[in-house]
Amino acid sequence: MLYGRGTEQDRIRRMLVRAGAGDGDGAGGASGALVIHGEAGMGKTALLEYARGLAGPGRVLRTVGIESEMELAFGGLHQLLWPVASLLERLPRPQAAALSAAFGVSGEAVRDRFALGTAVLAILSQAAGGGPLLCVVDDSQWLDRASLDALVFAARRLHREGVVMLFAVRDGVPGGHIGGLPQLLLRGLDSAAVDALLTDRVVALSPYAREQIVEQAQGNPLALLELPASLTAEQRGGQLNPVALPAGLSSPSSRIQEAFQAQIRRLPDATRAMLLVAAADDSGDLDLVLRASARFGAALEDLEPAEDATLVLLSEHTLAFRHPLIRSATYQDAALARRLAAHRALADALTGDRGAGQHADRRAWHLAAATTGADEAVAAEMVGVAERAGGRQGTASASAAYERAAQLTVDPAARAQLLAAAAITSAEAGQFHRTAALTDHINALALDPRMLADLARVRAIVELDRGSPGRAARILLECADRIGQCADLAPVLTEAVQSAQSSGDRRLLADVAARLPDSPQYAMARAMTGPLDAVREPAPGPGPGPGPRAAELPHAGHGDGEGEDGFAERILAGVHGLLFADHRAALDTAAACVRDCRTQDVVGWLHTSLHLLAEARLSLGLHEEARAAAEEGLAVAGQFGRRHRETYLRATLATLAALQGDHERCTGLGEAALEHADAHGIGLAAAHALRALGLLDLGAGDAGSALARLEAARDRAGHPVLTAFLLPDLVEAAVRAGQVERAAHAVAVMTRWAGAAQQPAAWALARRCQALTSSGAGAGEHFTAALRLHEEGTAQPFERARTELLYGEWLRRERRRSDARGRLRSALETFEGLGARAWASRARTELQACGETLDPAGRRDELLDRLSPQEREVVRLAATGATNRQIAARLFLSPRTVGHHLYRAFPKLGVTTRNDLPLLLDRDR
């Protein structure tokens, strides 16, 4: 019976009821996930047991985090899913392969952690069979990071599988927080529940003893049970002195631990020895505990006193502590020498046939735990553990193993290399606080140029997400100065360029430019950091010429299968394409980077590649595709704690919302991006956020507000090359606000930028800006030239429609209404096709001002607007002929959820089968 947890029990019961309530459309009931957290002893495990009882036999999968196994990659996932491993054959081959690798069955490495996360979701969906299926993860704070990441990945994507996932997390444990899921905090019991529990469950206490117990327990249920158990009969009767209860300690959980230790100290020495061995490993393997305990002269019968005291639970093959605090109390109460001996005994017991294979990592960790000084042999074993863990994508485990190896070696150079490896792998695992702490202990003088460059790049990544891009750029520049001209200089300088650009600091960009070698390899980096006029002399007229291309830089988007080292240069090439209006090259580079991130499991670059892809698609008017890439990028960045990239992606999504006239979404995303950008000195992200808000105002007709935001955006970007994307908006806002003089500088910069870019798309925008600030026949000539250039360059339907709208407005003012109507109709059709409602409204108003009567019923149905973002993306992929399994793998959903989305979308679109989708989507465009 649970006391005082009725509300919490109701919440869990409702989740299971909803999971079992399928609606006949082939999908299971509503899935859900919940993180139950609180201090030790608050009843988290009891709530999980309550849920298990409701779910019933055969409907529960369970795993428990074990502190001593935190560094064993995928151990928790194996424990949870092994009972349903037979379902692997039902999964798509890449997902089955990923799980087989994680289980250690195939001997292969887990190369794609996204495939693994999707595989976990898929196998849970298969196991549910319509639901409800309950997955309980107890002591999640001690689950190995690789397992926890995969399970949380799946939990965040639950929808209609009939699966309920419950995570129990102890507060106050480093790294224990689970973000992105609903939370349930367990607080202390109220006075009524406390009174009921003591009355029902505790032997008679004198009023004084009861008062003391209640005061010490602070509503903690386990404390209310265990503190009385630690007292003698006389003490329970009231013979208490001031130190009879462990008073004055930091929290009820520590007082509970003291109570457990009081019980343990009453046990025979042999029993305590066996409990210590079990606590040192706690794998649940009774045979291992017996073999290791034999070295202390203990045997199975010595466990009886602990079993009688209900401190441990025994079965034929397993030993488990009744509560995690009993294990920690046992371990912490033992002297250091006894703890070391226990680990040595476990290592010896794992030696031989059992230890040589699947238990090699556990044996190595026990050896490391038993070693107090330097030991090169054990250090070498820990390096092996790290290499094996890294190969299985257990980067957090690999980092811990590298750090322990560093502590065990006496060679200063080797120690520096191992600590650097620990820092790099911890950053890959998203443990940025730990990365920062590790870098503080590294003697950089002992590192070779390659490791020094890798470490500097990792430090810069941490600085980007915890500090500012300006400081990140300085870290990289310091490294560049130290390593000089070598093969590892290029990625350091290219990332310095991007960090400096992100800062919006013109002086910092100049410092980067001064360090760029005068070689063709750095031509694009120089173009992006130096003066515009130094890129290329402006052409005398608007005719485009061959500007610098992405292909000039090695590895620029060719997808040649290289490793992670080439991604910095490839991203730089894509950004160069965007900055100099070579949008098709940017798109090709971005698509190749995203593809290679997935196939090579280069997770660290995926969110950046998706952001580049979203921006390239946005520039080409592929708004739905841009939104899909940005939303996926935001999810990936959030999962790995990449706050810096999240800020940019929010600004991209805010821009898309502005184009649709979605005021609430644009404002929410834009202001969130702006707040973080300003707090961390991310000037360029602030510029993108302000531009989105300025576009929203411009589309709504508030030119004054738009101009103020866009001028602020220009100032934050800090460099002319970085302002070109917003200057056409600024010029239009200034003209509409009746302040043409404030557009003059922007028009001059646009003209110089177009001369540097030498792309038709760039000249088209420059000529449009010139048209807006000209009068008479000259304005008309600039408009017609701009439209001709739009035709010659890569298609940018939104920008072309804006030019047509502005030209149509000018023609109407010139009383050329017939000519104006043709331009305005074309603009209206494009805006409606793109879902740019505010801009379509402006075009419609202008047409009416030209005397044209519009039939509202004749407007194209914006069918996709009827769908949720997830439904839109599922429908878009289904229209390409992708199967539900293929869509599920692509979007990290279960096939059952994909089917549910299609079932919901078809009536909204007025279709009955997926065969109707290709024609429908073509018509909607």
Summary of the structure (lengths in Angstrom):
residues: 925
radius of gyration: 32.1
end to end distance: 59.8
largest distance: 105.9
contacts: 3366
relative contact order: 0.06
helix: 69%
strand: 4%
